[in-house]
Amino acid sequence: MAHVITNECVACGACADTCPVGAIVLDEAKGIYVINGDCVDCGACEDGCPVGAIKAE
Protein backbone atom coordinates (compact mmCIF):
# COMPACT_ATOMS: atom_id res chain seq x y z
CA MET A 1 0.00 0.00 0.00
CA ALA A 2 1.37 3.40 -0.95
CA HIS A 3 1.43 6.40 1.34
CA VAL A 4 0.76 9.93 0.17
CA ILE A 5 1.52 13.23 1.82
CA THR A 6 -1.49 15.54 1.57
CA ASN A 7 -1.83 19.31 1.40
CA GLU A 8 -2.15 19.47 5.19
CA CYS A 9 1.60 18.79 5.43
CA VAL A 10 3.55 21.50 7.30
CA ALA A 11 6.97 20.02 6.35
CA CYS A 12 7.98 19.44 9.97
CA GLY A 13 9.80 16.20 9.10
CA ALA A 14 8.20 14.13 11.89
CA CYS A 15 7.17 11.43 9.42
CA ALA A 16 10.70 11.14 8.05
CA ASP A 17 12.08 10.95 11.59
CA THR A 18 9.74 8.11 12.53
CA CYS A 19 10.17 6.01 9.39
CA PRO A 20 12.27 2.98 10.39
CA VAL A 21 13.46 2.29 6.83
CA GLY A 22 14.14 5.83 5.59
CA ALA A 23 11.40 5.71 2.96
CA ILE A 24 10.40 9.34 3.55
CA VAL A 25 12.69 12.05 2.30
CA LEU A 26 12.74 15.71 3.33
CA ASP A 27 14.34 17.61 0.47
CA GLU A 28 14.54 21.41 0.41
CA ALA A 29 13.95 21.54 -3.34
CA LYS A 30 11.32 18.79 -3.68
CA GLY A 31 9.65 18.92 -0.27
CA ILE A 32 8.71 15.76 1.60
CA TYR A 33 7.99 12.63 -0.40
CA VAL A 34 7.64 8.88 0.07
CA ILE A 35 9.81 6.37 -1.76
CA ASN A 36 7.02 3.81 -2.08
CA GLY A 37 9.34 1.04 -3.22
CA ASP A 38 11.17 1.27 0.11
CA CYS A 39 8.04 1.64 2.28
CA VAL A 40 7.22 -1.42 4.42
CA ASP A 41 3.68 -0.23 5.30
CA CYS A 42 4.34 -0.17 9.03
CA GLY A 43 2.23 2.98 9.62
CA ALA A 44 4.84 4.72 11.76
CA CYS A 45 4.68 7.80 9.56
CA GLU A 46 0.91 8.10 9.98
CA ASP A 47 1.23 7.77 13.74
CA GLY A 48 4.14 10.23 13.85
CA CYS A 49 2.53 13.02 11.84
CA PRO A 50 1.20 15.71 14.21
CA VAL A 51 -1.25 17.09 11.63
CA GLY A 52 -2.47 13.83 10.04
CA ALA A 53 -1.07 14.74 6.62
CA ILE A 54 0.18 11.31 5.56
CA LYS A 55 -2.32 8.68 4.53
CA ALA A 56 -2.32 5.12 3.25
CA GLU A 57 -3.63 5.06 -0.29
Secondary structure, DSSP 8 states (H G I E B T S, - for coil): --EEE-TT-----HHHHH-TT--EEEETTTEEEE-TTT-----HHHHH-TT--EEE-
